[in-house]
Amino acid sequence: MDTSSTGSRPIDPQTGQELEPRAQPGYYPGSSTLSQESFWDEATRTVVRRRMEKIPPIRFFSPDEVSLMTAVAGRLLPQDDRDEAHRIPLVNAIDDRLYTGRIDGYRFEDMPPDADAYRIGLPGIDAIARHMHGRRFTELEPLEQDAVLWTMHDGDPPAGDTVWHRVPIARFWLLLVQDVIEAYYAHPYAWDEIGFGGPAYPRGYFRLERGQPEPWEVSEQQYEWSAPPTSSSDQYKKLGGPRKHRAPAGQEGSH
């Protein structure tokens, strides 16, 4: 395990030191969705196992787009608290969706097809980065990258007008964030992190009240954390309102 300081991992507010990367971060140590696979039907077991064992190759994104998407996904859903062996291949999953043409079954009338939206929209991220910092997104420091993404979140990009006339910035932002989140939480490693007990078929769940865990689930064990100095992940903003900044030390929340 690599325990060297990176400046990008969550901070232990008691010691001021970075939390070491883990095979399984989160509040449910020892949780293992795959330990329950004998209770699933064969089709479910095959689908889940494929997500673990067969990382799809890159077939849609160009090499430059892969680099950009990797950097963007790394800011939207950082995995610095995971060790290298247990990081979820977000860009591969998104690439596979776009290459195979899987969609949600609808499209906003002012949006092109998803594959076209990425081809058009990704250069807009670099346009904002160059306008704000004079360099491509992949060449920026982490907080500079966050600043670029905040302008997209706010729907107020300072550059890339020709792009955002073709792909509305608010729609593209939602597409981007949804793809990253869905790629992450479709993976069994993420299920273990949040204590998800796994597919309910055919066994099913029976403790449906008072939030009690099933017998095969692990009880929650929270721990304190602070955002790393290279991240704005502890900043939040209501839509239409001013952004709020870091909470006092020790009141940051849990991870």
Secondary structure by P-SEA (a helix, b strand, c coil): cccccccccccccccccccccccccccccccccccccccccaaaaaaaaaacccccccccccaaaaaaaaaaaaaaccccccccccccaaaaaaaaaaaacccccccccccccaaaaaaacaaaaaaaaaaccccccccccaaaaaaaaaaaaacccccaaaaaaaccaaaaaaaaaaaaaaaaaacaaaaaaacccccccccccccccccccccccccbbbbbbbbcccccccccccccbbbbccccccccccc
